[in-house]
Amino acid sequence: MNYSAPAWLPGGNLQTIWPALCARPVPAGEPMSYRRERWTTPDGDFIDADWLQTPPGHTLLVLFHGLEGSSASHYALAFAAFARQRGFDFVVPHFRGCSGELNLGPRAYHSGDYEEIDWILARLRRQHRGPMLAVGISLGGNALLRWAEEMGQQAGRMLVAIASVSSPIDLAASGRAIGRGFNRLIYTRRFLHSMKPKALQKLAQHPGLFKAQALRLARDLYEFDNVFTAPLHGFKNTEDYWLRASAKPHLLQIRIPALLLNARNDPFVPYNSLPRQHEVGDWVTLWQPAHGGHVGFTNGRPPSDLSAMPMAVGDWLVSQIHKAAAMDECNG
């Protein structure tokens, strides 16, 4: 991706914050309308999936959102606009507890939730006949990559290609980065402001699940994960969770076309934690532009728009459909 940030928006932090708060994710006068489906999970819980209200399309684009994200997140709306422009079906399956209603079970979601990804994609594969593509944003991108790594050659039976955007594929490096300085004051505080109340609601649902006071005292994501995320999802502690859930150590296992887009000035995905081409193999394409922040990639004058990144990523995904079709024709 050949991306340069506008001159009026310097630095990774501004390139992260402005798009989330001020930019236009969809063209003016073209509001997005979703239709919601509720799916019952094998463990008796539910997942809410929001479908873009468009005529049925041949290709389905699936978006997995980031930490505390949803179908209303700026990046989800921007990808929805891309899908509508291309005539694609588009769906955002919400991770548990992120659709506006607390889920029922004692679990939530986490960065390595590849089993949940697998169940979601298998359900979508059963109901969609055409090509399927998937993009994961931040946490959702890491989880999607972990799915591809675990599935190996079987991943191609569900999807043609995948993309991750601004994903913290080295969770320990990103966890340390977001827990320091400005990041701690702004991003960590914002995440915990949303995550702590939901965790305490979960405790009210399931008394004894964790110690309320320990969670209230958590000052960063490391401490929050130690009290809540790690033990609720089968990890020993934060270190075990961050190690086992990180996609970076297993990228060579991917056997489906995969794009990894990470800006080198992302405030909490350090550049030195990103992989180099020799660490990922031939199936993985790396885009690491100098600018973009964390899921930013704004273009144009203020208030600016967010079309450049979804278009670049979406076009790359679509190109993989054409390549797969050409291969099938040659082999046929």
Buried (B, 14 or more C-beta within 10 A) or exposed (E): BEBEBBEEBEEBBBBBBBBBEEBBBBEEEEEBEBEEBEBEBEEEBBBBBBBBEBEEBEBBBBBBBBBBBBBBBBBBBBBBBBBBBBEBBBBBBBBBBBBEEBBBBBBBBBBBBBEBBBBBBEBBBEEBEEBBBBBBBBBBBBBBBBBBBBBEEEBBEBBBBBBBBBBBBBBBBBBBBBBEEEBBEBBBEBBBEEBBEBBBEBBEEEEEBBEBEEBEEBEBBBBBBBBBBBBBBEBEEBBEBBBBBBBBBBBBBBBBBBBBBBBBBBBBBBBEBBBEEEEBEEBBBBBBBEBBBBBBBBBEEEEBBBBBBBBBBBEBBBEBBEEBEEEEEEEE
